Amino acid sequence: MTWPRSTVATGQALARRWRGVGAEVVTFAVIGVASTVVHLGGFVLLRQVTEPQAANSVALLVAAVANTGANRRWTFGIRGRAGAARHQLQGLLVFALTLGMTSSGLWLLGAEAPGAPTWAETVVVACTTVAATALKYAAMRWWVFAPRRAGSGRNGRGQSSTSANDPSASSNSTAPVHS
C-alpha cells in the first residue's frame, strides 16, 4: 500500500516534534535539578537566620529568575531581548504557583510538627517543588514560551516571535509540491 505523500510528511513532522519534546524535557529537567539545588541550598543557608517562610520565598525567587532565563535560552531556544521582560513576568507568575505549593507544605508541617528540624523542612520544600515541576513545565511550554503564531502577536520589531524550537517554523518544508 502506498501512503499519500502528505500523510508521510505529516508523520515525519510529528516524529521530529516528539523527538524535540523529548530533548526539551531532558533539558528542562537538568535546569530544574540545578535550580532546585540553588533553591534548597539558599533555603538551608537562609533558614539559619530567618523563619522558614521567608527563607523559602527568597531562595525560591532567586532560583526562579535564574530558572526562567536558563529555560528561555536552553530549553525553549529563545535568544535575544525581544520578549525577555514578558517572559520573566510570566515566569514570576509561575513562581507564585510554586511558592504557594512550597509555602503550603511548610505551613502543614508547622501545624502537624511544630518545631520540626531544618532537615524536615528542607524535605518538605523539596517534595513540594518536585510536585510543582510538572505544572511548571506545562505553564512554561504552553504559556510562557509558547510559539507566537503570525497574526496572534508581534514582538517589538514587527515580526512574529516564533520560538526557535518550533518545528512548524522550520524552513525545511516537507509539504508536497503540486504542479
URVENWO-V771624 format. One record per run of one state. SS is the DSSP state (2 for helix, 1 for strand, 0 for the rest). FROM is the first residue (numbers start at 1). LEN is the number of residues. Records with the same first field share a line. If there is no record, write none. Layout:
# URVENWO-V771624
SS: FROM-LEN + FROM-LEN
This chain:
# URVENWO-V771624
0: 1-4 + 48-4 + 76-8 + 113-5 + 145-22 + 170-10
2: 5-43 + 52-24 + 84-29 + 118-27 + 167-3
